[in-house]
Amino acid sequence: MSHNSSSSLELQKRRCKFIVPKENDLCWCLNSITEHDRTIVEEFMARKDRNDPDLGSKWDKELCTEDFGPTDAFGKIIFSETDKLANYVRLSYRTEVNKLIDLLFKSEYWNIKEPELIISVTGAAEKISLDQKLKDAFSNGLVKAAVTTNALVTTGGTNGGCMKLVGEAFRLNAFSIDQSNKVNLLGIADWCPVYNKSALINTDSKSSFVEYNSVKSNRKVGKKSVLEPNHSHFILVDDAYNYFGADIELRARLEGELGKKAKIVVLAIGGGPNSAKSICEAINEGTPCVILESSGGMECGFAYAINRIKSVPTKDDQIELLKSEDFWNEVRRQLIRGYSNTKDPDSRADKTLKWIKESLKIENLHLFTVCRSRNGRAELDVAILEALLYAGKDKEKDFETQLKLALSWNRIDIARNYLFIGQNIDRVCSSDHFISAVIDNKHQFVELFLDNGFCLKSFLTKRQLLLLYNKAIKKNKSSYLYKTIDKMIDKKRVKSIENTLITFEMIGKVITKLVDHVYKHKFKCYPYKRITEERLKQYLEEVNAKLILDDEKEFNLDEEFDNPDHEMFIFNVLLSQFEMSLIFLRRGNNPICSALIAGKITKNYDIEFCDDFDDFEDQAQDYITLACDILKKYYEKDEFKSQLTLIRRVNDFGGITCLKVATLSRNLDFISMQSFQNLIKRIWYYKILPDANKFLLSLCLANPFIAKCVIEYRVKPIESQEKKSDDVKTKTGAHEEKNYDTESLIKKKDEDEIKRIDKELTNEFFDRGIEGDYYYFEFLYHFLNTPFTKFIYHQIWYLFFLILFSYVIVCDFHKINQSNEKTSLGLAISIPEIILIIWVFTFILEEIYKFLINDMKKYFIKKIFGGDFWQKINTSAILLYLVAFILRFIDNDQCYKAARIILALDILLWFLKFLKAYTLLRQLGPKFYVIVEMLTQLAYFMLIVLVFMFAFGISSTALMFENSELNINLVKNVFLPGYFMIGGEYYTLEEIMSAASGTCTDTEVYEKCPDEIGASVALALYIIYLIFLNILLVNLLIAIFDNAYDTVEQKANEIWKFQLYELVNEYYNKPFLPAPFIIFNIFVSLVKFTFKMVAKLLSKNKTELAGFKFLLKNRLFRSWAKKWNHSLVYELDELEEKEISGLEEKLAEELISMREKKKRENFEDRVEQNFEKLDLLTSKFEDFVDKGNILLNQSVQSIDAKLEKMLK
């Protein structure tokens, strides 16, 4: 605060009008005569020389002092021992409060942020005796209470007693206080008794910084006090009287004015009669008071009296107790005990008792809160919250402050039991509280808000969700989301995440990546991806802002989401807030799919970004377990609908199905569920009943034309029943259709008819099996298109392919133009080889076809080059064949030989591919998984073995042969001996033994004999290597294989079920004609694609194509035009969707509620057991004490008896 600022506020100091002398050259103001203004001293000396009779008149502070001139002490204090800065000002105790308010909060002065809570600390000015635990608890509680509520803490400002305790509390906790949450400590102290106050007077009007040395020295005149160096602001109250007490009145007026806009609570720590008076005045003004127990002084009387009165159950009994003399006598005894270390404790107790009696009234009891010490700890923050709660529980305007305190300190019990009783949350609770609870992961508060009517839909606009993401991500810098987006921004080399506004597209990219591109999140699609950071910064702060996109369309930031629970669920999953996510999972739609997606997102958290990766694994498993439990409950309720919910589209997740999510995530537990397996079995047999006679089924496979007459099958729905259903729907909607004109009515009927046909075509594989029948060729088509049938026929033809491949590579693979005339018919290569080439190229066309029809192409590519074993074998086999095919037609002997070698190796992969058919068998399926696991383990093991092999080979070769020539034979001699010893081939031993015994000649195996001495050393090395290899390493490998086998065997059933699904899904999507005839299926697909384009053009209502509209209602045309459903999706109408999803949500709600109830019961049981144990220990301890007392009494009696005998 500058000199001009002080002048503008007209802040004045106080001085004596004239000197009234006292003994020892003192004025009655207790200041030395020489310390007064020079003009006053000169006037006094003149009056003294005149022997003025009024010179010794009675001194009165009001009459003998006056406000004078602008203050001369203001600016900033630099404390020499802490190097901290603090604002200060000296002013008269008569200063108007509105000037103080301006001084504190206006930007041109101290610019303190207006507080929401005033904590007024009063109590002992001298040393307080608190044990260290209680002192630490007080410090932590006070700081927590002040920081979380934007509080202003006011004290007496001097370096002693409770004021020093408060200053030290904030000094010790300074590291934990964020700069944005800085707490202001306002010290209101007396000016005259301040030690070294002359240093605070501005000698230079331009300078506002003064250095203050707060080391106290002994003074003979009065008691001096130093300023506490950890306060941020000081108001030094000047009444021209060199004694304590000038600050009390001004402080009371200031706090009273501040209390009109903010809540205020008095915190009493020890103290004497003056503190008791301050408490009494605060209570009479309706200000709540917290008394710190065990702080000594007047606290002993207050705490005893309050606790005693509140322990009485009824109001009448409390009134009687307050009239009891015995009660007040006991209070006085407690006060004397508290003042036992002071002078004249009886007098101080009597003065304090007077104020206690005046403040302790029945109507004021709710304003008192005693902060009790529990096991050496005191929850001061909770005590302050309770004080504010009880003091304002009947005032609606206090609800916001109380709720903020309860939320800041995570006291859900207080919020639930006291704040949300008869409160309308929409009327009194702001969205800031909800945001705070969500970001701070206080799920119980969020659940409480929602249960009490908080409207999530109106709250969660697009703007609000984006702000939530930005706040939460930037607050939690250790989260996966923060690090991923930071890495994403860093790639662009633009700026850090702190200076970046996170957009919808960024979030969409992270979600899509975490779900392995299973679906494309809507934030990556139009219009969200068009919303750039620059546009958001321009419109985000504007109310009702509408962004103009590139295509000149509007995007309203204040538009609400259709499904806000889904958005909040994904938000909490990304932030790893499990309990919070369950709240929105229970409230939202599609709980099974939501849990599966959450499990996949959490499971895919990158290890390099996550310190607690194991915790995320457990969390992912919890989501999957929840999905399994809901599905199990659904299956028990309705088997058919539980299967439908697995294959219905979930629009919240891009139209994906639960089945697709579970399988792409390899959720073995979910795939093993009975409902899932029944669905797979149903798809596998298609129209055939699963329990059909196997012998008859075999006959049908041999001759499919007898299938309809021989085997049992699912029959289709009767057309009349469908028509009846359609008629009911038509009648139901008849009233609505009256509002349409004739043209729109016809159009609507046409669209309904098209949708009905499409739905029937899509859901053909999932008929319920009610009465009806198929035409002969219709059933023949269904039989041949059954995945089971396709599997058998494809495997038979694949065997023919392997036979042909084997014949060609073994018997009929000649050079160009040198083939056998019988098989080549004059062509460059043989006819069997030509057929083989065509066959392989149909396999290639099949892979291309699979890629084109796949709706998740990125995932398909990842599967090829990623971790899918069978797909890698298939791809490798094709690629090797293509290389051999190119080399084969190069007219060169070396190329021919290379092609023959490659094909000889390639056929191994084609044979391995046939093993996939065995996965259909429960006994063999998991064994292939064991082999893959063992190969993986073997690859790591070989890294160890290779070190030993080369070490032995190089060392033994160097010992036996000196200066060997560098060639390929040397590499063989180094590597092969150690390698063949793994299999038990010890041919090297004979050579070493021969050399070591000196019987070797140059004509033996090698051109020269090994060195005799080196061979002896090599023999010892051989023995050591053999021990390490055969005894340690080989047995280690066996143990690794055993472990891999046991691990797989434990999940053999789940693995087989997953492999079975992959097989079913593969053959569900395969054309029913096997290779090489698949070329005809591809041709048909091209025709279908053409029909689809025609249907697309017809649906655009172009006038020139109006004459062909009838095609859209033709079932045959629709069946050819409709895109083939390759994703096992069942299309539901609106009514079916509502029924199926409603049951799923209801079951999820019941299950989660039941789990929470069980969790609470388990917790309550544990608490009860702990109490029982505590009671048992207490009982045993009391028995022990009683026994000890008995033994002690017996010993004392024995000693007394012996002493009596000795005296006698």
Residue, then its C-alpha position, 0 to 999 in steps of 0.5 A: m500500500s502506497h502513501n497515496s493509497s493510505s491518504s485516499l483511505e484517510l487512515q489516521k493514527r492516534r495520539c495524546k491531546f496533552i500529557v497527563p504526567k505520571e511517576n517516572d517521567l511517564c504519561w498516564c498513557l504509559n508512554s514516556i513523555t519524550e515519546h510524544d509529539r514535539t509540539i505536545v511535549e513543548e506545550f507540556m513543558a510550558r504548562k509545567d513552567r507555569n505551574d498550570p493547576d490542570l496539569g494533573s487532571k484525571w486522564d481519560k482515553e476518550l477525552c485525552t486522545e485524538d485521531f491525528g494526521p495520516t498514518d505514518a506506518f504502513g507498507k510491507i514488513i520484511f521479517s529478518e529471521t524468515d525473509k517473509l513479506a507481510n503487509y501492515v498498517r497502523l491506524s486508529y481504533r476509531t477507524e470506520v469498518n468500511k475503510l478496513i473492508d476496502l483496505l483488505f479486498k480492493s485491488e488498489y490496496w491489499n487485494i485479498k480474495e474475499p473469503e467464504l469462511i472467517i476463522s477467528v482464533t482467540g485464546a492464550a497470549e502466553k505459552i500453551s502447553l499442548d503435547q506434540k500429537l495434539k499440536d500436530a493434529f491442531s496444525n493439520g486440521l486448521v490448515k486443512a479447514a482454511v485451505t479447503t474453504n478459502a478462509l481468512v484466519t484472524t488472530g491477535g498477531t503477536n508471537g506468543g500463545c495461540m497466535k504463534l501456534v497458528g503461524e507455526a501451523f501454516r509455516l510447517n504446512a506451507f509445502s502442501i498448500d498450492q499457491s492458488n489456495k494460499v491462506n491469508l493470516l490477518g493479525i490484529a494487534d495493539w500498536c503501542p505495546v509492539y516491540n521495536k515499533s519505531a522501525l515500522i514508521n516510514t522515515d521516507s515517504k517514498s519507501s514502503f518496505v521496512e525490515y523488522n527484527s522480531v527478536k524480543s529484548n527486555r524492557k523496563v517500561g510495560k510489556k512489549s510484544v513482537l509480531e508473529p513472522n508467519h502472518s501475511h497481513f497486520i492491522l496495528v490498532d493505535d489507541a495511544y495507550n501503551y497497554f493491551g486491549a485496543d484491538i478487541e473492539l476494532r476486531a469485533r467490529l471488523e469480524g461482525e462486518l465480515g460475517k455478513k457476507a461469509k460464515i464465521v467461527v470462533l476457535a478458542i485455544g486456552g486463554g483466560p477471562n478475556s478469552a471467555k468474554s470474547i466467546c460470550e460476545a460471539i455466542n450472543e451474536g449467534t457466532p458458533c464457537v469451537i473450543l479445543e479440548s486439553s488446551g488449558g485455561m478457561e477451556c477446562g470449565f467450558a469443555y466440562a460444562i458443555n459436555r456435561i449439559k449435552s450428555v443430559p438427554t432432555k431439555d427440561d433436565q438441561i434446564e434443571l442442571l443449569k440451575s444446580e449449584d453443584f454443577w457450577n461448583e464443579v465447573r469452578r473447580q475445573l477452572i481452578r485446575g486449568y488456571s493452576n499454573t497462573k497467579d491468583p487462579d481463584s480470582r481468574a476462575d470467578k471472572t471466567l465463571k461469570w462469562i460461562k454462565e452468561s453464554l451457556k443458555i439452552e438456546n445457545l447450546h447448538l453454537f458450542t462445539v468441543c473439539r475432543s482429543r481422541n488418542g492424542r489426536a483432534e479432528l479440528d476440521v471436522a469440529i469446525l464443520e460441525a460447528l457451522l452445521y449445527a449453528g446454521k442448520d435452520k438457515e437455507k443460505d448456510f447450505e452451500t457453505q456447509l456442503k462445500l465443507a463436507l465435500s472438501w473434507n469428504r464427510i459423507d456421513i454429515a452430508r447424508n444425515y444432516l444436510f440432505i434432510g428435506q432439502n431440494i438439491d436443485r434449488v440449493c446445490s450448484s453444479d460446482h459441487f457436483i464437478s468438485a465431487v466428480i473430479d476429486n473422485k468422491h463417488q459417495f457424494v456424487e451418488l448422494f447428489l443424483d439420488n436427491g434429484f440432481c439433473l445430470k441431463s441439464f447439467l452435462t452439456k458438450r461445453q461442460l463435458l469438455l471443461l470436465y475433461n480439461k480440469a480432470i486431466k490436467k489435475n491428475k498428471s500421473s494418469y494414463l490419460y494425461k501422459t497419452i495426450d501429452k505425448m500426442i501433443d509433443k509429437k506435433r512439437v507445438k506446446s505442452i499440455e498445460n497450455t493446450l485446450i484438450t479437444f473432443e478429437m483428442i479424447g476420441k483418439v485415446i478412446t479408439k486406441l484403448v479399445d483397439h479400434v473395436y469401434k470408432h468413437k463419435f468424438k473422432c467423427y463429424p462434427y466433433k473432429r471439425i472442432t479445433e482448439e482455436r475455435l474452442k478457445q474463441y467460443l468456450e467461454e461464451v454462453n449459448a455459443k454456436l461454432i460455425l464448422d467448415d461446412e458452415k453448419e452450426f455446433n451448439l456447445d450448450e446442447e445436452f447429450d442424449n445419454p449423459d450417464h454414458e458420457m460420465f461413465i466413459f469419463n470415469v473409466l478413462l480416469s480409473q475412477f472405478e467406484m464412480s464409474l459403477i454409479f453411472l453404469r448402474r444408471g445408464n444403458n447397456p451395462i454388459c457392453s459398458a462393463l466389457i468396454a471398460g474392462k478393455i480400456t483399463k486392461n490396455y493401459d500402457i505399462e510404461f505410462c502406469d505406475d500401478f499397472d497391477d491395480f489396473e489389471d485387477q480393476a479390469q477383471d472387476y469390470i469383466t466379472l461384473a459383466c459375467d454376473i449380469l449375463k448369468k443373472y440374465y440367462e437365469k431370467d430368460e435364456f433367449k433374451s440373454q442371447l439376443t442381448l449379446i448380438r444386438r447393436v449397442n449404438d452408444f458404442g458405435g453399433i458394436t455387439c457384446l459378442k464382438v467386444a468380448t471376443l476381440s478382448r479375449n475375455l475368456d471368462f465371459i466367453s465361457m458363460q453358458s448363455f454365450q456358449n449356447l449362442i455359439k452352438r445355435i449359430w454353429y448348427y444354424k437351422i439344424l437342431p443341435d441334438a439332431n441324430k449324428f448318423l443321419l447328419s452324416l448321411c445328409l453331409a454325404n447327400p445334402f439333397i435328402a437333408k429336409c426329409v431326414i434331419e430335424y431343424r428349426v422351423k421359421p415363423i408363420e407368415s400369418q403371425e407376422k402379418k397379424s403382428d404388423d396389423v396390430k402395429t398398423k392399428t396402433g399407429a392409425h391415429e397418428e397416420k391421420n395427421y399425414d397426407t396421403e403421399s407421406l403415408i404411402k412413403k411411411k408404409d414403404e419404409d416400414e415394409i423395407k425395414r421389415i424385409d431387412k430385419e427378416l433377412t438380417n435375423e434369419f439365423f436366429d429364428r425362435g423356432i415357432e411353427g412354420d416350414y421351409y420350401y425344399f430348396e430354401f432349406l437346402y440353401h440353409f443347410l449348405n450355408t450352415p457353419f457346421t456343414k461349411f466346415i466339413y466340406h471346406q476341410i474335405w476340399y482342403l485335404f484334396f488341396l494338400i494331396l495335390f500340393s504333395y503330389v506336385i512338389v514330390c512327383d511333378f515339379h519340373k523345370i519350365n518346358q521340361s514337364n512330363e508330357k502326360t501331365s503337361l499336355g504340351l504346356a510349360i508346366s504340368i496340369p496338376e501344378i496349374i490347378l495348384i496355382i489356381w487353387v492357391f490364388t483362390f485362397i489369396l482372393e478369399e483373404i482379400y474378400k475377408f478384408l473387404i467385408n471386415d468392418m474393422k480393417k485396422y483390427f484385421i491388419k493387426k491380427i495378420f501381423g500381430g499375435d494371431f498364430w493361425q493367421k500368421i501361418n496362413t499369411s506366411a504360407i501364402l507369401l512363401y508360395l508367391v515368392a516360389f511362384i515368381l522364382r519358378f517362372i524364371d528360366n534359371d537353374q538356381c531360381y528353379k532350385a530355390a523355388r523347389i526348396i521354398l515350396a518344400l518348406d511352404i508345404l509345412l505351413w499348409f499342413l500346420k494350417f490344417l491343424k486348426a480344424y482340431t480346435l473343434l475337439r475339446q481334448l485337442g484344442p487347448k493342446f495347440y495353445v500349449i505348444v505355442e506357449m512352450l515355443t514362446q518360453l523356448a525362445y527365451f530359454m534358447l537365449i541362455v543356451l546359446v551363450f553356453m553353447f558358443a562359450f563351450g564351442i569357442s573355448s574347446t576349439a581354441l584349446m584343441f586347435e591353434n590358428s584355425e582358418l576362418n571359414i564356414n567349417l570353423v563355424k560348424n566346428v564351434f556351434l555343432p558340438g555343443y548343439f548336438m550334445i543337447g540331444g545326447e550326441y557325444y561324437t566330440l568326446e571320442e576326439i577329445m579322449s583320443a587327443a588327450s591320450g596322445t593316440c591321434t594321428d593326422t590321418e584321422v577326422y581332422e587334418k591335424c591332431p588336436d593339442e594334447i594339453g589343450a585337449s586335456v583342459a577341453l575334457a574338463l571343460y566338456i564335463i562341466y558343460l555337460i553338467f550345466l547343460n544336461i542337469l541344470l539347463v535341460n531340467l530347467l526347460i522341463a520345469i518351464f514346460d511343466n509350468a506352461y502346461d499347468t497354466v494352460e491346463q487350468k484354463a483349458n476349458e475357457i481356451w477351447k471355448f474361445q477357439l471354438y468361437e473363432l472357428v464358428n465365426e470364421y465359418y459363419n463368414k465363409p462362403f459355402l463354396p470352398a476353394p477353388f470354387i470360391i471364385f463363384n461366391i466372389f462373383v455373386s458378391l460383386v453382383k450383390f454390391t451392384f444391387k446395393m448401389v442401385a438400392k442406394l440410388l433408389s433410396k435417394n428419391k431421384t425423380e428419374l428413378a421413381g419408376f423403379k421404386f417397386l424394387l425396394k419392396n421386392r424381397l429377392f431384390r432386397s436380399w441381394a441388395k442388402k449388405w451381408n451381415h458378417s458381424l453376428v448382429y441381430e436387428l431389434d425394432e424399437l419395442e424389442e430394444k426397449e424390452i431387452s435393454g430394460l431387463e438388462e438395466k434392471l438386473a444390473e441395478e439389482l446386482i450392483s445394489m446387492r454387491e454393495k449391500k453385501k460389501r457393507e454387511n461384510f464391513e459391519d461384520r468386521v467392525e463388530q468382530n473387532f469390537e468383540k475382540l476389543d471387549l475381550l481384551t478390555s475384559k482381560f486387561e481389567d482382570f489383570v489389573d484387578k489381580g494386580n491390585i489384589l496382589l498389591n494389597q496382599s503385599v502391603q498387608s504383609i509388609d504392614a504386619k511385619l512392621e507391626k511385629m518389628l515395632k512390638 
